[in-house]
Amino acid sequence: MKQMGFSAAIDDALGQAMADDDRILLFGEDVQGLHGELYVRFGSGRVRNTPISEAAFVGAAVGAAMAGLRPVVEVMLVDFTPVAADALINHAAKLDAFSGGRWQAPLVVRTTCGGGYGDGGQHEQSLWGWLAHIPGLSVVVPSTPAEAGGLFLGALGYEAPVVFMEHKLLSRQWLEFLGSGGRDTVHYDAPAAGQFGPVPQPWEPLPLGKALLRREGADLTICTLGVGVHRALEAAAVLEQQGVSAGVLDLRTVAPLDKTTVCEQVARTRRLLVVDEDYEACGLSGELAAVALEAGLSFRYGRVCTRATIPYNRKLEAETLPNVRRIVDECLKLMSPG
């Protein structure tokens, strides 16, 4: 199989789709520079730079989708989606429901998320729980290049707005563009298995709303997504040395949420740990607990989340975000008597 980086895999899948469907176009800030191969291949008519105005160009994407195009609109950081919240939340997400199914807005908002490189709480949030809270919005958070390309094709074929989120620690391209200037001596804890790997050729779309069991485990289930998958796999290897068998479930999408697979795994292990780089309060971690409880399951529960505003200081940042040590400690608590 061909080897490819995370963001390159998405661009490759997008290029395949654009060649097959001339309704697909890409626009956003600096996209002609960030996605030069697509710009050279498809030209300025389909790869278009925009002014720095998320409200304007996401609003334009909603109108373009309603008119029959399939826009991919790039918001550099998910932290900036609140600038376009009216277009995305009040219009795109509600169009199908308000029109009784007569109108849809099939667009993809491609954006980056996540911390661990020192840009602080206005540039390193995840926010997938906030976005998934809105009926009508789908939210995708892949963890490997193969998943990223396949899920992006799945998002392009979805008849509803999708927010597609790339964790910056998985993307060498985004780290170089956003976080490496003047920090050449700084170490980033970026999972190599997520940054670069085998990808299919040609691309086939992966369905949204289907979780994937990355590792079997008999004692407990770690449920996570994005970079959290790689943190959890590393933690599971540490736990194995201590006699604990931990399974790792990669959600892949926050909305739609694969409740069936989550409940199957929790029913089997009777212990659930949620690793969620998004905020703890009112977020995905609580939703997963509710899903399992509403299914009538009895289980022990824990979570490792981001609990506070992400600081710039690297040592404080490392303690604020989920990490392998925190995951291992919480798993051992779940395994303790009582």
Secondary structure by P-SEA (a helix, b strand, c coil): cccccaaaaaaaaaaaaaaacccbbbbcccccccaaaaaaaccccccccccccaaaaaaaaaaaaaacccccccccccccccccccccccccccccccccccccccccccbbbbbcccccccccccccccccccccbbbbbbccaaaaaaaaaaaaacccbbbbbbcccccaaaaaacccccccccccccccccccccccccbbbbbcccccccbbbccbbbbcccaaaaaaaaaaaaaaaacbbbbbbbcccccccaaaaaaaaaaaccbbbbbccccccccaaaaaaaaaaaaccccccccccccccccccaaaaaaacccaaaaaaaaaaaaccc
